[in-house]
Amino acid sequence: MPQIHAARRERARQKIAEAGADAALITAGPNVRYLTGLASSNAALLLASGPGAPAVLATDSRYALAAQRVCPDLELVIERFIEPRLAAEMTSRALSTVAFEAHEMSVERHAELAAAAEGVTTVPFGRKIEELRTAKDPSELELLATACRISSQAIADVFALIRPGLTERQLAAALDRRMVDLGAERPAFDTIVASGPNGAVPHHAPTDRPLRRGDLITMDFGALYGGYHADMTRTVALGEPAGWQREIYELVAVAQRAGIEAARPDADVADVDAAARDLIRDAGHGEHFGHGLGHGVGLEVHEAPTIGYSRTGKLAERVPVTVEPGFYLPGRGGVRIEDVLVVGADGTGPAQILTTTTRELLVLLPGDRTWPPRTT
């Protein structure tokens, strides 16, 4: 693994040189992990622009042994207050211009950094490391695929638990436990379970509302594995669905298929969004789908690129994204279907879908002779 991180740092050095800086101070946690392999709540990397130039990783004593093990090729500084120490390193190494991650660093922290880095000019670096992180290498894709396999198996196992009387909170806890039992480090984010009218709230927090026959139940969840985040959503019917429920589910399913088909290398993200959104709008329900179609996943559950109607940019090969159209009827319920797929995994063909289980409407009829669940 050190070789992988060394190669990433060389690509980052090119970005630093292009920015006209002598070095960059990397302080965003996911970016530090991407470039070093160290997962820490208190770490920063001072990376010089010259090829093969020294890289200084600062962290505190809680992570000292982990840093020594994971980053044997880096110069380590063990210090509780890492940014002032790295500011002193900038001065002692006679660095003239240092780029910093302005989107991550507060104004107060930057003022302290600039004051401590005597003789050093600091300039915004932008989201250059996030740009490098967008296309995943094979090791990253394998970690992400494992996170998705765990998530898919967990929901398949939990379907059998869904029945009237179970609460949203209990169902969310069951999903979380099953993902951990299957090998997840933890849930990738707070699991969403939204039943009945709560399904009209895209980011509803689970409550003690009991599930009832006639509900549509939306579950948005994912496993964290090796630092990589899965993110998938399934909506099921508890009991025979009403006509309007079947109608909105099928509309979302068709929109998702169109979005997945459009997600190819060199596609404009706005066009991918439109492929799904226009179907819902043309059906007369544009106001019922307000959020973006999807986003990148990796070391963060929401990362570049963002697939939305107001976004710019193109998709590229080996970029994992979600496609998650939704339909939300206030006071009645909603539907969302979400999968993780890798754009251009094998060139210019269709995306590889990493999350599985049926995307047809799953009708759960516990206690009936038709149990286990069936699709319709």
N, C-alpha and C positions, 0 to 999 in steps of 0.2 A: 503493500500500500504506500510506503513512503515515495516510491517512484511515481505513482499516480499523482500524488500531491505535489511533487517536485515539477512534474510536467505542467500541472495547472498553474503553479507559481511562475513558470517561464512565460506562459500565455498572459498572465496578469502583468508581468514586467513590460511586455509589449504595450499594453494599455497605458501603463504609467508613463512610458517614454512618449507615447503619442500625446499624452496630456501635458507634456513639457515639464514634468516634475522629476526630481531626483529620487523620490521614494513616495510610497503611499502608506498611510496609516489605516489599516483595516480594523474596524471596531464592531461591525455587525456580526453577531454570533454565528449565523449560518455561513457567512462569508469566511470567517476565520476557520470554521470547521472544514469548509470546502477546500481551502488552501493548505491546511495543516493536518486535518484528521482529528483535531482535538475538539471534543464537545465540552464546553465550559461556559459557566454563567459569568465569568470574569476573565476575559482574555482579549488580547489585541495583537496584531501582527504589523511590524514595521518592515516593509518590503522595498528594497532598493531597486532601481530600474535597470541597472546594468545586468547583462546575462551572467548568471551564476553568482551574482552579488549576495552578500550575507542577508539572511532573513532573521529577524529578531522576534521571537514569540515571548510575550509577557503574560503571565498568569499568576495566581496566588498559590499559597502552600497547599490548599485543598486539592489542587490539580497537578501538583509538582510531579508525583510519580507517574500519573497518567501521561503527562506531557513528555517525560523522559522515555516512556515506553513507545508512545505513538509517534513522536516527532524526534527521533534520534539525530536527524540531519540538520536540525535547527539550533540556532543559538538561543538558549533559554534564559529568561530573566524571571526570577521568582520574587514577586513584590505585590503587596496588598493593593497599592494605589498605582495601577499599571499605566495610566495615561500620563501622569506627571513624570514617571520614570522613563517612558519612551520619549517624552518631550526632551528630557535631558540627553537621551541617546541621540536625538536628531542634532542637537547642538554639538555634542562631543564628536560626532562623525562629520561635522562641517557640511551638513546638508543645507542647501540653499532654499529649495522649494519642495514642500511636501503636500501631496494631495490627501484630502480627508473625506470621509463619507458623510457629507453634509445632511443627507436624508436621514441618517441614524443619530448623529450627534446633536445634542441640544445646544442652544446658543450659549448657555452658561458653561457647559463643558468645553465648547470651542474657545471661549474667552480665556478659560483657565489654561487650556493647551497652548494657545498663542502666547500667553504671558510667560509660560514656563519654557517655551522653545525659543530661547534667545537667538536672534539673528536669522530665524527661519521664517520664510513666507509660506503661509498655508493657503491652498486653493481647493475649491470643491472638485471632487473626483467624479461625481455622478454615480450612476448605478452600473459601473463598468464590470464589477465582479458578478452582479446579478445577470448581466448579459452573457458572461462566460458560462454561468450555471444553467442557462436555458436549455442547451442541447446536452443530453446526458451521455456519459460514456457507458460501455457495457456493464461495468461493475455497478453503476448507479441504477441502470435499468433492471438488473437482476434483483437488487434490494427492493426497488419499487414493485416489481412483479411479485415478490414474496409478500410484501405488505398487502397487495391487492388480492392474492390468493387467500391469505388469512381472512381478509374482510369478506370475501365472497363465501368462504366456507362458514364463517360465523353467522351470516344472515341466513344461509341455507339451513343451518342447524336450529336457529332461533324461530324460524317460521312455525315449527310445530308447537311452540309455546304460546303463540298468539291466540287468545280466546277472550270472550266477554268477561269483564271483571278485572283483568290484569290492568294495572295502571300504566300510563306513559312512562312514569319514572321507573317502574319495575322492568318494563320492556327495555328501556335504555340501559339499565344496570345489567340485564341479562346479556345484551349485546356486548357491553364492555367486558364482562367476565369471560365470555366465550372467545373474544379476540385475544385476550391475555392467555387463556388456556391453550390456544392454538399457536402461541409463540410470539405474540406482539409484545413490544416493550410496554406499551400502554395505548389507549385510544389516541388517535392523531389529533383529535379536537373534541370538544364537548358534544357528545352524541345528541342528535335531535330526534325526538319521537313526537309527531304531531298528529292527533287523531280527530276525526270529525271536523267541527268548525275550526279547530286549532290548525288544521292543515292549510288554512288560508294565510298563515303567518310563516313566511319562508324560513326564518330562523327562530322558530318557537322553542322555548326551553321546556323540557318535559315537566309535567305537573302530576298531581295525584288523580287526574281525571281517569276514570275507568274506561276501558275500551268497550264499545257497544256494537251490537249487530247493526249493520247499515253504515258503519264508519268506513271512510277511506283512511288509511294509516300511512303516513310518510315517515320513513326512517332514513336519516342522513348521518353517515358514520364512516369510520375508517380506522385502520390499524397503523401504528407507527412501528417500523422495523428497520433496524440499522440506521436510524435517523431519517428515513424516508417515509413520506405520508401518503397513504391511500385516502381516497375520498369518493364514496359512492352513495347513491340514494335509490331506494326502492319504495314504491307505493303499492299497497295491497288493499283488497276489499275484505272486510269482515262480514261474511254473509253475502247473499246475492246482491250485486250492485244495482242501483237504480239506473235508469236510462241516461240521465245527465252525467252520472259518474262514469259510465262506460264511454260516453261521448268525449268528455274532457280527457280521459286517460288515453284514448286512441289518438286524439289530436296531439297530445304531448309526445306519444310514442312515434308518430309519424314525423313530428318536428325533430325529435332526437336523431332518428335515422338519417334525415336530411343533413343535419349538422355534422354527424359522423362522416357521411360521404363527402362533405365539402372540406373536411379537415385534412388537407394534403399539403405537401411542401409547396412553398411560394404562394399559397392562398392568402389573400388579405384577411386579417382577423375580422374586419367589419363584414366582409362578404360571407364568411363562415357563420357569423352571428345571424346575418340576414337570411341565410338558407333555412334556418329554423324559425326565426322570428316572423318572417313574412307569411309562413303557413298559418301561424296562429293569428296574425293580424288579418289576413285575408278571410279567415273564418269568422271575423267580426269580434275577436277577443283580444286585440292588441293591448288593451288596458289591463288585462289579467296576467301579463308577463312583463314584469318591470325590471328584473335584474339581468345581468349579462349572461351570455350563453355558457361561458366557461373560463378556466384559468389554468395556468401551469401548476404542476405539483412537483415536489422534490424534497429538499431539506426544509422547506416551508410548505404548509398546506395550501397557501395562496401565494404564488409567485408568478413571475413573467413567463409567458405572455398572458395578457388579459384579452379574452375574446368577447367583444362587446360592440354595440352599435355606434359608440362614439370613440372607438379606439383605432389606432393606426399601427401598421407593422404587418409583417408577413410571418407565416409559420415556416418552420424549417425541419429538416430531417432530425430524428432522434429527440424530438421535443414531446414530452408527455403533457397532455392537457385533459381537462374534464370537458364533457359536453352535457349540460344539465338544464334543458328547458323546463319551465314550470308553468302552471296554470293555477291561479288563486282566486277563489270566489269568496269574498268577505261574508262571514256568517254561515257559510255552507261547507267549505272544505277546499282541498286543493290536491294537486298531483305534481310530483317532480320525479324525473328519471335521470340518473346521473351515472356516467361511467368514466373510467380513466382509460385513455388510449394514447398510443405512441404514434405521432405523425411520422410518416415516411420511414417506418422501422426497417423496411426492406426495399427502400428506394422511393419510387414515386407512386406506388400502388396504394390501396386502401390502408387506413390506419390499423394498427394492431390493438385490439381491445384487451385490456388486462383484467378488468373486473368481469365476473361471470354471474350466473344465475339468470333466470328468465327475465326478459323485458316485456313479456305479455302480462296482462292483468292477472295477478294471482288472486284467486277467490278462496278464502279460508272459511271452512265450514266445520269447526270443531264439534264433535258429538254426533255428526251426521254420518251416514254410510259412505258419503263421498270423501270423507277424511282419509288420507292426507290431502293437502291442498291441490287444487287443479288450476290450470290456466284457462283463460277464455278470451 
